[in-house]
């Protein structure tokens, strides 16, 4: 069983157009980068014939940061990621984990600028996967 953030990184890396994407942390450099955070999701669900957890529903946030004072480039990347993730069909990802849905919670939005005047554009997603 893989980490949902690592699985989603694999989907986004496969696009080949989003640049450096990391899992769990955002460094001071480079300016232009993406990061995937995991955070508390929805309650787990049982499944007929399965003892314990049948499905889990984790959540992730995908954030893209741009060069100082550049709003457009990270927004374009966030929208490309939004479209790609919303279009993932049910099935196994590269890790072998089976995802039933990747649901954006909203359109990409600005988190504002960081201390170095770099815009951060984010989108939150609910995932549903077999446990």
Secondary structure, 3 states (H helix, E strand, C coil): CCCHHHHHHHHHHHHCCCCCEEECCCCCCCCCEEEEEEEEEEEEEEECCEEEEEEEEEEEEEEEEEEECCCHHHHHHHHHHHHHHHCCCCEECCCCCEEEEEEECCCCEEEEECCCCEEEEEEEEEEEEEC
